[in-house]
Amino acid sequence: MTTALNVIAALLTIGFGLFGFLAPAFTANALDLAPTKSTMGLSEMRASVGGLFVVTGAAVLWLNTPMAYAMLGIVYAGAALGRFVSVAVDHPPLIKALTFGGIELVLALWLILTNMSRAS
């Protein structure tokens, strides 16, 4: 069961990343990011929300070790931390921010707690 859920988390990571990588305008709109006169925002979507997640998820599947899955959890922990700080400081739309942050937190907790003890 642990292995299956680890693989699902990595595949979700790739799936999330594919949205940013292949559909940056859709992703920017879903994240309430306003377009500007520059296409640099689309480049950032493809890079940080897209390619970074796709390659990270793929690398975790390729490495297929408990430590790799734990590190993916640490990545999600960082995202959740940033999201929850933003809720306190920036006051984004609460339901959307808490939904995304909740998904990130659940993935972080699962991946870290179930894999750190197996990584030794």
Kinemage of the C-alpha trace (Angstrom):
@kinemage 1
@onewidth
@group {chain A} dominant
@subgroup {mainchain}
@vectorlist {calphas} color= white
{ca met a 1} P 0.000 0.000 0.000
{ca thr a 2} L 2.814 2.421 0.862
{ca thr a 3} L 4.476 1.833 -2.491
{ca ala a 4} L 1.247 2.390 -4.407
{ca leu a 5} L 0.476 5.640 -2.563
{ca asn a 6} L 4.051 6.860 -3.104
{ca val a 7} L 3.732 6.225 -6.835
{ca ile a 8} L 0.340 7.947 -6.916
{ca ala a 9} L 1.843 11.009 -5.178
{ca ala a 10} L 4.672 11.146 -7.719
{ca leu a 11} L 2.219 10.749 -10.616
{ca leu a 12} L 0.038 13.523 -9.143
{ca thr a 13} L 3.134 15.714 -9.021
{ca ile a 14} L 3.769 15.048 -12.695
{ca gly a 15} L 0.099 15.661 -13.476
{ca phe a 16} L 0.059 18.971 -11.616
{ca gly a 17} L 3.234 19.954 -13.422
{ca leu a 18} L 1.857 19.073 -16.842
{ca phe a 19} L -0.851 21.694 -16.412
{ca gly a 20} L 1.754 24.401 -15.849
{ca phe a 21} L 4.045 23.015 -18.534
{ca leu a 22} L 1.505 22.454 -21.327
{ca ala a 23} L -1.202 24.969 -20.415
{ca pro a 24} L 0.498 27.892 -18.656
{ca ala a 25} L -2.281 30.389 -19.440
{ca phe a 26} L -4.919 28.017 -18.014
{ca thr a 27} L -2.759 27.424 -14.935
{ca ala a 28} L -2.143 31.142 -14.413
{ca asn a 29} L -5.876 31.765 -14.625
{ca ala a 30} L -6.629 28.915 -12.179
{ca leu a 31} L -4.138 30.452 -9.738
{ca asp a 32} L -5.625 33.944 -10.156
{ca leu a 33} L -2.427 35.291 -11.706
{ca ala a 34} L -3.185 38.289 -13.863
{ca pro a 35} L -1.544 38.493 -17.292
{ca thr a 36} L 0.752 41.394 -18.063
{ca lys a 37} L 2.115 42.851 -21.273
{ca ser a 38} L 4.999 40.394 -21.038
{ca thr a 39} L 4.994 36.664 -21.734
{ca met a 40} L 7.520 36.146 -18.928
{ca gly a 41} L 4.686 34.970 -16.670
{ca leu a 42} L 3.969 32.109 -19.074
{ca ser a 43} L 7.658 31.249 -19.036
{ca glu a 44} L 7.589 31.176 -15.238
{ca met a 45} L 4.504 28.921 -15.267
{ca arg a 46} L 6.213 26.460 -17.616
{ca ala a 47} L 9.384 26.516 -15.485
{ca ser a 48} L 8.387 26.670 -11.815
{ca val a 49} L 4.851 25.284 -11.878
{ca gly a 50} L 5.421 23.013 -14.859
{ca gly a 51} L 8.813 21.603 -15.671
{ca leu a 52} L 10.047 21.621 -12.083
{ca phe a 53} L 7.147 19.431 -10.950
{ca val a 54} L 7.246 17.135 -13.990
{ca val a 55} L 10.971 16.447 -13.658
{ca thr a 56} L 10.839 16.123 -9.866
{ca gly a 57} L 8.011 13.583 -10.037
{ca ala a 58} L 9.744 11.671 -12.829
{ca ala a 59} L 13.049 11.621 -10.941
{ca val a 60} L 11.347 10.296 -7.815
{ca leu a 61} L 9.770 7.482 -9.854
{ca trp a 62} L 13.107 6.729 -11.503
{ca leu a 63} L 15.034 6.701 -8.204
{ca asn a 64} L 12.205 4.803 -6.489
{ca thr a 65} L 13.742 4.929 -3.012
{ca pro a 66} L 12.161 5.922 0.290
{ca met a 67} L 14.520 8.916 0.537
{ca ala a 68} L 13.461 10.161 -2.900
{ca tyr a 69} L 9.799 10.008 -1.872
{ca ala a 70} L 10.633 11.702 1.446
{ca met a 71} L 12.382 14.518 -0.421
{ca leu a 72} L 9.296 14.971 -2.582
{ca gly a 73} L 7.411 15.351 0.697
{ca ile a 74} L 9.863 18.013 1.818
{ca val a 75} L 9.244 19.872 -1.443
{ca tyr a 76} L 5.511 19.771 -0.734
{ca ala a 77} L 6.131 20.886 2.857
{ca gly a 78} L 7.901 23.962 1.512
{ca ala a 79} L 5.001 24.690 -0.816
{ca ala a 80} L 2.485 24.270 2.026
{ca leu a 81} L 4.543 26.524 4.293
{ca gly a 82} L 4.649 29.232 1.634
{ca arg a 83} L 0.941 28.855 1.022
{ca phe a 84} L 0.011 29.149 4.724
{ca val a 85} L 2.324 32.125 5.255
{ca ser a 86} L 0.620 33.724 2.270
{ca val a 87} L -2.802 33.140 3.859
{ca ala a 88} L -1.619 35.001 6.967
{ca val a 89} L 0.258 37.789 5.200
{ca asp a 90} L -1.194 38.252 1.706
{ca his a 91} L -4.829 37.255 2.342
{ca pro a 92} L -5.461 35.393 -0.943
{ca pro a 93} L -8.905 33.889 -1.612
{ca leu a 94} L -9.156 31.734 1.507
{ca ile a 95} L -10.950 28.656 0.181
{ca lys a 96} L -8.690 28.330 -2.847
{ca ala a 97} L -5.496 28.914 -0.858
{ca leu a 98} L -6.507 26.491 1.897
{ca thr a 99} L -7.534 23.856 -0.654
{ca phe a 100} L -4.183 24.016 -2.456
{ca gly a 101} L -2.318 24.271 0.844
{ca gly a 102} L -4.265 21.350 2.267
{ca ile a 103} L -3.379 19.148 -0.701
{ca glu a 104} L 0.267 20.136 -0.364
{ca leu a 105} L 0.218 19.481 3.394
{ca val a 106} L -1.387 16.046 3.048
{ca leu a 107} L 1.144 15.032 0.379
{ca ala a 108} L 3.994 16.377 2.532
{ca leu a 109} L 2.892 14.545 5.661
{ca trp a 110} L 2.272 11.269 3.859
{ca leu a 111} L 5.538 11.276 1.939
{ca ile a 112} L 7.700 12.362 4.880
{ca leu a 113} L 6.125 10.290 7.648
{ca thr a 114} L 5.859 7.065 5.689
{ca asn a 115} L 9.243 7.233 4.010
{ca met a 116} L 11.716 8.757 6.466
{ca ser a 117} L 11.672 5.707 8.715
{ca arg a 118} L 12.137 3.446 5.693
{ca ala a 119} L 15.009 5.548 4.305
{ca ser a 120} L 17.558 4.448 6.887
